[in-house]
């Protein structure tokens, strides 16, 4: 398959540092992949929702550092939290699609995927009054088996996707993909912006945030991201979830040991580590870093 790296458009801040892309996957604690086997979607409305409160906490954190970010948001959340959607865009952040209810893209047929991304785009645009140009698949679930999804996204009016993670992982990963932004089949219709990995010892290692950021010492995450900026000359793409700053969230019974470790480890430390990362690097929205011509 043809995957053509795009020419690097290095954007520097006033201090000469590369501007990286900050992103937030807006979903509630019970909507993550780790909960899929123990929480039915039919029961979501009956659970305590903490997404508005936690996302508000994230917005406050960004405001303290004067950072703008991209919020990849579930359509399910946007339907129920319209005030939150308005706050995101009113404070200058980008609103983007995370699909309707966190269904993996590689579990959908082309017809199901098209209906999902079209529906979610309409919901987000109606709630925000702004065009939605970005998309991130649940659990980075665009890979070699469903790379056709990028064609559908372009046809549905999206300018970029951030749905590929070029690493080995038991839940996701496309290690054969380019590590940095590329166009599929050289058509020039949509840019895929893989989450950041660092190349060490002949392997791509994840360093784009999420659970790895919570689990690893901050100094190691900072070293990896600085290496990508300095050696590769590329911006990093960082992501996390609002529930990751919520150590008091309800504990869900029935999770495997692996899922418990992945989901709950170091929640109490996450906000402090984010605060440090916001100081140590320059950040902006995904669209302004990778698709400035499409930025609102």
Number of C-alpha atoms within 10 A of each C-alpha: 8 10 15 18 17 16 8 13 13 15 16 14 12 9 7 9 16 22 23 27 24 25 27 21 23 26 27 22 24 25 18 18 17 18 19 14 10 13 19 11 13 7 9 13 9 8 10 12 16 18 21 20 14 22 24 16 16 19 20 12 16 19 12 10 12 11 18 22 25 26 29 26 25 26 27 17 21 23 15 12 14 16 12 20 22 15 14 21 16 11 12 14 20 26 30 32 30 31 26 23 18 20 20 17 25 21 12 14 12 15 9 12 20 16 14 19 25 20 14 25 27 15 21 26 18 14 18 21 12 14 19 24 25 29 26 26 23 24 20 21 23 26 21 15 10 15 16 13 23 24 15 18 22 17 14 15 17 25 24 27 26 22 24 28 29 26 21 15 11 6 10 19 20 20 19 13 19 18 22 22 26 23 20 20 14 14 12 13 17 25 25 25 25 24 24 28 24 23 15 9 7 6 13 18 17 21 26 24 24 19 21 15 22 24 18 13 11 18 10 12 20 16 13 22 25 20 16 18 19 13 10 12 14 23 28 31 26 21 22 22 24 22 25 24 21 22 15 10 18 12 13 12 10 12 17 13 9 9 14 16 13 16 22 19 16 18 19 15 15 22 18 12 15 20 14 13 17 17 11 11 17 21 27 20 25 29 22 20 22 24 17 12 9 15 17 12
